[in-house]
């Protein structure tokens, strides 16, 4: 059992490092890596079945509060954050995230998986078919629609335990921002999503039965503490890498990430 716990700790720290790299590189928060790893961890520890996936999502959000902050700081220092968009969309994203966290307790996952997979795959196709990949272009979405869609980004990101970049980067790109600026701005939105979503998961799960002693609502404190050090170490490294890549390469990497994320979610619908 002691050997298994050591292996598990190494897996969590490795997942934290990879999620930090992904967070800094793509502005996505790293939840796509964290949620499945955390879920399997909670299965291993035989947590109550009704807590496992929700606790994985909530704990991922709590970790993104820290990872996202470092990633956002790194991108901001390099001038890749569009503060005008942050001020315009920030409140809508935060409100959507809080609503998503509270609603997670009552929404069946199957429908969310279908929506997420469809959005991710369609956005990947749009980015790959773009004639000027990664470059800023004319905004194809009106300002009011941008704000409405940003609230949905917050809502669905909180439900899935991700930092929002999977949805917000393509939205920012379609709103006229080049992919590097979209990634940098998305890293800030990850914090806007993670903080209210984490609070929402704490409130939504506080009265549930079978909660372990080391949990705040749906948030598993031990898992969060195990992952945060390596994820925070890696996030600035990912941000530096993003600024060394060409916009075309970064656009292709992000589109590939969307295909993997959307494909994985599509497979999960039938498993």
N, C-alpha and C positions, 0 to 999 in steps of 0.2 A: 504493500500500500504506500509506503514511504517513497519508493521508486516511482510509482505512478503519480504521486503528488509533485515530485520534482519534474517529471516529464510534462505534466500539466502546466506547471509554472513557466517552463521554458516555452511551451506552445503559446501561452498568454502573452509573454514578453515579446516573442517573435511576431505575433499578430499585432501587438501594439506598435512595433517598429515599422512593419509593413503598412499599417493603417496611417501612421504619421507621414511616411514617404508619399503615399497616395494623396493624403490630405493636402500637403504642401504642393505637390506636382499638379494636381487636377482641381483643387479647391472643392473637394467633395466630402470632406469630413472623415472618410475612412470607414463609415458604417457598413459598407458592403463587405468588408473583411471582418469587422468586429462582430456583427450580429450572428452569423453562422457559427463562429468560433465560440462566442459566449453561450449560444444555445446548446451546443454540444457539451460545453463545460457544465452547464446546469443539469443536463441529462445525466452526465457522469456522476454528479453529486446527488442525484436522485431527488431534486427539488420537485415539489408538487407539479403535476403536469399542467395545471391551469396557470402556473406562474412562469414556466420556462421561456416561452417565446416573448411574452410581454416584458419579462425581466431582462432578457437579452437586448431588446429594443431600447428599453429605458436606460440600462447601464451604458449602452453605446452612446446615447445622447449625453449622458453625464461626462463621458470621456471626451466627447467632441467639444464640450465647453472649454476644456483645457487645450486640446490639440488645435482646435480651430482658432483659438486666441493667438497662439504662436504663429500659425500659418498666416493669419490675417496681418499680424504685425510685420512679418517678413515681406509680404507682398506690398504692404503700405509703404514701407521704407524704400521700396524700389519703384514707387510711383505707379503701381499697377491697380490701384483701387479707385474706382469712379465714385467719389463722395456724393456727387449730385444724385446718382442712382440710389446710393445707400440711404440718403435722406428721404428720397421719394418713395422707395419701396419698403424701407426698414420696418415701419409700424405694421404694414399689411402682412409681411412675412412673419413677424413675431406673433401677431394675433392668430394667424393661421396655424402656426406651430402649437400654440397653447391649446387651441380648439382640437387639433389633431391628437395631441397627447391625451386629452380628456376623453375624446371620442373612441380612442383605441380599445378601451375596455368593452365597448358595445358593438364594434364593427367586426363582421366576419372577415377573416383574412383572404378568402378566395377571390372576392371581387376586387380587393386592393391589389392583389398579385396581377390580375388581368390588366387593370388600369396602368399599373407601374410598368409592366412588360411592354404594353402597347406604346406608352409614352416614350420609354427609353429607346425602343427599336425604331420608332418613327423619327425621333430626333437624331439618332445616329445616321439614318438614311439621309436626312436633310443636310447634315454636316458633311457627309462624304460626297454628296452630289453638288455641293456648293462649288461654283466655278472659281471662286477666290477663297480657298479654304483658310480659315483663321483670320481673315482680314475684316476690318470694320466696313460695314456697308450701310446702305440706307435702311433706316428702321422700317420694318414691315408690319409693326404692331403699334397701334395707337397708345397714347400715354395712359388712358383710363383702362384699356385692356391689359396693359403691362402690369398695372397695380392689382387688378383682379386676379391675373394669372400668378402673380407673386404670392398672393395669399394662399392660393392652391399649392404652390411650391412648399410653403411652410407647413400646410396641413398634411400633405402626403409624405413629406420628409419626416415629420414627427411620427407618423404612423409606421413608417418603415425603419426608423432608427438611423437615418442617414443625415449628413450635413447639408443636403439640398443641392449640391453642385451638379448632381446627375440631371436635375431638372433646370436649375437656374442658369448654368453655363450656356446651354442651348438657347434659353429664353433671352439671356443677355446678348448673345451673338445675333439672334434674330431681331433684337431691339437696336442694333447698330454698333455694338462694341466688338472689337477684335477679340480673338480667343484668349490672348494673354491677359487683357484687361478684364475679360469676363471671368477668368479663373481667379484673378486677384480679388475682384469684387465679390465673387461667390464665397470666397473664404471668410469674408466679413459676415455675409448672410448666414454662414454656418453657425456662427456664434449667436446671431439673432434668432436662429431656429433652436439651437441646443439649450439655451438657458431657460426660456419659457416652457419648452417641451419637457425638460427635466423636472421643473417645478410641477408641471401638470401631471407627470407620471408619479411623482411623490404623493400628490394629493389624491389622484385616482386610485392608487393602490394601498393607501394607508390603513384601510379598515378590512383588508382581505384576510381570510384565514390562511394558515400555514406559512406565513411570512417568516423567513429566518431572522435570527436576532441581529444579524449584521446587514439588514436591509432598511432603507428608507422608502416606504411604499414599494414601487416596482424596482427601485434602484439598488443593486447589489454592491455595497460599499467595498467588500473585499476584492471583487473582480475589478472594480474601477481602480483601486489602489495598486493592483498588480500590473495593470496595463499602462497607466498614465506615464510612468517614468520613461519607458522606451518610446511611446508615441510622441511625447513632447520633445524628446531628443531628436527624433527623425523629421518632424514637421518642417523646421527651417531648412533642412537638407533638401527636402522635396521642393520647397519654394525656390531655392537657389537653382536647382536643376531645371525648373520650369522656365527660368529667365535665360538659361543657356541654350535652350532648344529653339529652333525656328518655329514660327507660328503655324506653318504647314504641318510640321512633325507633331507639334502639340495638339493640333486639331485632329490629326489622324489617331493619335494615342487616345484622345478623349472619346472619339467616335468608337474606337475599339473597346474601350471601357464600357460604353453604353451598350454595345452589342453583347458583351459578356454578362453585364448586369441584367439586361432585359431578357437574354436567353436563359440565364439561371432562374429568373423569376418565372418565366414561361414554363420551364421544366417542373418547377415546384408546384405549379397549378395541378399537375397530373400525378404527383408523387404523394 
